[in-house]
Amino acid sequence: QVQLVESGGGLVQPGGSLRLSCSASGSIFGINTMGWYRQAPGKERELVAVISSGGSIYYADFVKGRFTISRDNAKNTVYLQMNGLKPEDTADYYCNFRGFGAYWGQGTQVTVSS
């Protein structure tokens, strides 16, 4: 089992920044991928960015150049630095861990509004 604890969501004005964090604990070993997904009201959950334990990164097109994903393997923590936030980035953001199983965090709300 893997437990994920997210933090860092909140309300921000358009153009502002937020940093999300997700710490993993439990049965963490071997090759794995951590990442962020988001789900806006009335929409399906979509991938935002993922990073492997080896450092390979994938971004969704709609966040390229604005968001940066990183991880600290020693702390089993993944971060999502979000800059240039837009109202359409408003959603619940979920941390995801994939190793020998797939696990989700509880979600953290991001609201971009003036």
C-alpha positions in Angstrom: 0.0 0.0 0.0 1.0 3.6 -0.7 -0.4 6.6 1.0 -0.3 10.1 -0.7 -0.7 13.4 1.1 -1.2 16.5 -1.0 -0.9 20.2 -0.1 -0.6 23.6 -1.7 -3.9 24.2 -3.4 -5.9 27.4 -2.9 -7.3 30.5 -4.5 -5.1 32.6 -6.8 -5.7 35.4 -9.3 -5.1 34.9 -13.0 -1.4 35.1 -13.8 -0.5 34.0 -10.3 1.4 31.0 -9.1 0.9 28.0 -6.8 3.1 25.1 -5.8 1.5 21.7 -5.1 3.3 19.0 -3.1 2.6 15.3 -2.7 4.4 13.1 -0.2 4.2 9.3 -0.6 4.7 6.8 2.2 4.4 3.0 2.4 5.6 0.3 0.0 7.7 2.5 -2.2 10.5 0.7 -4.0 11.7 0.1 -7.5 10.8 2.0 -10.6 7.8 4.2 -10.3 6.1 7.2 -11.6 4.5 10.1 -9.7 2.4 12.7 -11.3 -0.6 15.1 -11.2 -4.0 14.8 -12.8 -6.9 17.3 -12.6 -10.6 17.2 -12.8 -12.8 20.2 -13.4 -16.5 20.3 -12.6 -18.4 18.3 -15.2 -15.3 17.1 -16.9 -13.2 13.9 -16.9 -10.0 13.6 -15.0 -7.0 14.5 -17.2 -3.3 14.1 -17.0 -1.3 17.2 -16.2 2.3 16.0 -15.8 4.2 12.9 -14.7 7.8 12.2 -13.7 9.5 8.8 -13.3 11.9 7.8 -10.6 14.5 8.0 -13.3 13.6 11.6 -14.1 11.7 11.2 -17.3 9.0 13.9 -17.6 5.8 14.2 -19.6 3.6 17.3 -19.8 0.1 17.8 -21.2 0.2 20.3 -24.0 -2.0 22.7 -22.1 0.6 23.2 -19.4 3.8 23.2 -21.3 5.9 26.3 -20.5 3.7 27.2 -17.5 4.0 24.2 -15.1 7.1 22.4 -13.9 7.0 19.0 -12.3 9.9 17.8 -10.1 10.5 15.2 -7.4 12.8 14.5 -4.5 13.4 10.7 -4.4 14.9 10.9 -1.0 11.7 12.4 0.4 9.3 10.5 -2.0 7.8 13.8 -2.8 6.6 15.2 -6.1 6.0 18.9 -6.7 4.1 20.9 -9.3 5.1 24.5 -9.7 2.2 26.3 -11.5 2.9 29.7 -13.0 0.8 31.8 -15.3 -2.4 30.3 -14.0 -5.5 30.7 -16.0 -9.2 30.4 -15.0 -9.4 27.2 -17.0 -6.8 25.7 -14.7 -9.4 25.7 -12.0 -9.9 22.1 -10.9 -9.3 19.5 -8.2 -5.7 18.3 -8.6 -4.9 14.7 -7.7 -1.5 13.2 -7.0 -0.9 9.7 -8.6 1.7 7.1 -7.8 2.2 4.1 -10.1 4.6 1.3 -9.2 3.4 -2.2 -8.4 0.0 -0.7 -8.1 -1.7 2.6 -8.7 -2.7 5.0 -5.9 -4.4 8.4 -5.7 -4.3 11.2 -3.3 -7.4 12.8 -1.8 -7.1 15.9 -4.1 -6.4 19.5 -3.5 -8.6 22.3 -4.9 -7.1 25.0 -7.2 -9.2 28.0 -8.0 -8.1 30.7 -10.4 -10.3 33.7 -10.3 -10.2 37.5 -9.9 
